[in-house]
Amino acid sequence: MKLAETLGGEIVSVDSMQVYRGLDIGTAKPSAVDRAAVPHHMIDVVDPEATFTVAQFQKLGVAAVDEIAERGAIPVIVGGSGLHFRALVDPLEFPPTDEAVRREIEALDPADAVVALLEVDPESAAIVDLANPRRVARALEIFRITGETPTGRAATAAAAAVRNYEARLPLLAFGMDPADGLADRVARRFDAMLAGGLLEEVDGMKDRLGVTAAQGVGYKELLPVVRGAGSLDDAREAAIRATMSLAKRQRTFFGRDPRVRWIPWHDGFDAAAEYALTVAAEMIKETAWTS
């Protein structure tokens, strides 16, 4: 918020669950006050019944980022969903899908699917994990729909840019990792959500959650409770564990990205914001942005 307010920026959420209307407490959506103070994008985009793919997210999110930049404002991209973040800042390409083709491939014996993939792309073992049936099936699906092999797709300029972390636009990325005391923070945060009405929110949404929304951390664990099939204590522990697992995946994902500048968590948000603003001011001078 401080970055956006100081730079005249607009926030673009890359949280995979904040796109769903009605999933407010469990996704920690920004408050109405914050959203009135700074424009926010990619929040409350679709109804919870929808299956909103990363490709769909990319289409709307890239349009939002580009439109903000074209106006000379600063897109401030915020959130922890790694793939959604890269879908906006990097030239990721999401090939089409076809349910009928996918069903045909999934009907194959996994070993036969590997043989079929190697027949059309003998070098694909260097690109695709052949021990993972899901990845093999997806590679075959893409080939049957588009004619593109894994090796051919990997050789494109866009794929090279993604591998090399070359962003579409001038990018400055910051991360904060509260590794020390994280378990206590996660537990307190989830308890605060429960105190704020999360269980009631899940109860009110239980018949509207689609396949994707129902997998959201907190929602997935509390659904059995509101349906009378589980205890709140067990759900609380499961949700805290799931959040810790998510944090571990986020740490690994963003830790691989050489563009992320890590700010010491113990210095506090004010110090972090001042550091980020100082670095951002220098970068803005060197780019097309004039705000």
N, C-alpha and C positions, 0 to 999 in steps of 0.2 A: 504493500500500500504506500509506504513512504517513497519507494523508488518511483512508482507511477505518479504520485502526487507531485513530486519534485521535478520529474522529467517531463511532465505533461503527457504521460503515457496512458495506455489503456491495457487492462489485464485480459489475457487470454488463458483460460483454464485448460490444462491438459490432464485433468483428472477424468479417468474413464467412466466414473459413476456420477459425477456432477452434471452430466448431460441429461440425466433423467429427472423429469418433473416429479415432485413429491418426495424424492429421496433427499431430504434436507438435513436432518440432524445427523444421520449416519454417515453422510458424505462430507460433513463439516463445511457446508456451503457458506460463502461470505454473507455477512448480515445485510439486511436491507439498507442500513446506514452506509456501509462500505460501498455497496453497489450503487447507491445514489451519489456518493462522493467521487467515485471513479468508474468509468464505463467498464463493464465486464462482458466477456464473450464466451461462448461455448458452455454456458450454464443454462439448464432448463431448455434443452433443445428438442427433446423427444419425450413422448409418454413412456411410462415404465414397461408397458407391454411390448414395446418395440425391441427388435434385435438390431442394435446400432453398431455396425462393424467399424474397424479402424479405418477402412477405406472411405466409408461415409464420413467419419469424423475428419479425416484428412481433407476431403473436398470442401467441407464447410469451414474448417479451421484455417486452411491455407488462404481461402478467400478472405477471411476476417483479418488475418495477419497482413496480407498484401494490401487490403483496403486501408488499414490503419497506417501502414508505412507510406502509402501513396499520398495520404493527407499530411505527411510530415510529422506524424506523431510516432511515439515509440511503443511497439508491441512489447508488453511485459508478460512473458510466458511463464506460467506458474503451475506447479503440480508435480506429482510423483509417478505418473504412469509413463514409464520409459518409452514404450513403443509409440504412444500417442505424442510424446514430446518430439521424438525423431521424425514422426510422420509430418510434423509441421515445419521443422527446421531443416530437414535433409530431404534430398530427392528420392525418397522411398517410393517404390512402385508396387502396387498391389494388383496382381493379375486377377482376371475374372474367375468366377466359380460357376459350376453347373451341377446341381444336385443329382441329375440323372447320370452324368458322367462319373461323379464321385461314387454313387451307389454301385455302378458297374465295377469300378476299381476296387472298392472295399469288399466286393464279393469274391475277389481273387484271393488265393492263398498268399500270405505275405512273401513267401519265397518266390512265387511266380511273379508277383508285382516287382520284386527286385530284378528278376530276369528281364521283365518287360522294359524296365527303365534302362537297364544296361544295354539292351538291344538298340535303343534309340540314342543313347548317350553313354558310350563306354567309359568316358572320363568322369561321369557324374559322382562316383564315389568320393572324389575330392571336394565335392560341393554339398552333397546330401548325405546325411547320416543313414546309411542303408540298414542299420539295426533298428531304426525308428519307423515302424509301419506307417504312422501318420504323415511323416515327412516324405516318405516314398510315395504314398498315395497322392499327396498334394503336388509333388513334382510331376507325376504322371498325368494328373488332372490338368495342370497348366499346359503340358505338352499337347494333350489331346484337344484342348480348346484353342490354343494359340499357335501351336507348332514350335514353340520356343523350348529348347532344352535347358537344363540347369547350367550346363557349361556355357551355352550361348548367352543366357541372361546374366551370368556372372561377369562376362566379358564386356558388358556395356559400360558406357561412360558414367551413367547414373549409378550403377552398382559399384563402380570404382570409387565414386564420390562418397557413397554411403560407407564403404569399407574404410575410407580414409578420413571420415568425419568432416567432410567438406560441406558446410552449410549453404543453403540457397541464398541467404541474406547475411549481411554482417551480423555476427552473433557474439554475444558476451554472456557466458553462463556461470552462475554461482551456485554452490551447494553448501548446505550446513548439515553436519552429521552429528546428532546428539547421542553418540555411542554410549557414553557414560550415563548410567541412570535411565537408559531408554525404557527398560521394562517397567519401572515405576511410572514414568511419564505416560506410557501406553495404557497402563491400568487406570491411572487417574483420569485420562482422557475418555476412556470408554465408560467409566463410572459416571463422569459428567454428562455424557450423552444419554445414559440411562436416566439420570436425574432430570435431564432436559426433555424427556418424553420419547426416547427412541423406541421403547417397547410399544408404546401406543402408536407411533408412526408405522412400525412394521405391521401391527395389527390392522391398521386402516388400509394398508397397501397390500396385504397378503394375497388378495385375489386379483391383483393387477400386475404383479411382478412377472415379467417375461423371463425367458431363459437366462439372459445376460444379467438383468437387474437383480434376479434372485441369487446370483453368485456374489454380490457385493459383500465385502467383509462387514459383519454385524447383522446384515439382513439374512444371510444364509444361516447363521447360527441361531438367530432369534425366531426364525420362521417356525421351527418345531414347537417352540414355547407357545406362541400365539395359537397354534393349531392343537394344543393340548397333548403334545407328544414328547415333551422334554422339560427339564427344569431350568429355571433362570440361572441358577448357579453354574450348572454345566455349560450353558450357552455362553455365559460371561467368560468362563475360562477358555472355551474354544475360540471365542472372538479375539481374546487377548493373544492367544497363541497364533491365530491366523494373522493378526496385525504384526506380530514380531516376525513371522515368516515373510510377510510382505516387505517389511523394512529391510530384511536381509537381502531379498531379491533386488530391491531398489538400490541398496548400497553396492551390490555387485554390478548392476547394470550401469549406473552412473559413474562408478569407479573406473570403468573401462574407457569412459569418454575423456580424451585428453583435453577437451576444451573447458571442462568444468574447473573453476577456481574454487578451492575449498576454503571456507572461512571458519576460523575457530568458533565453535559453538559457545564456549565458556565466556567469550567476550561480550555476549549479549546482542540483542537485535539492533540496538542503537549503533553500536560500533560496527556491526556488520553492514548496516545501511550506509553509514558514512564511507566505509571502505568501498562498497559497491558503487556508490555515487561518484566517488573520486575516479575510479577506473572507468566508469561509464562516460564521464564527462570528457575524458581524453579520447575515448573511442569515437564518441559522437562527432568530435572535431574532425576526425579522419574519414568520416563516412558522408553519405548523401543527406543524412538527417540534419536538420538545422534547428530542431526544437531544443 
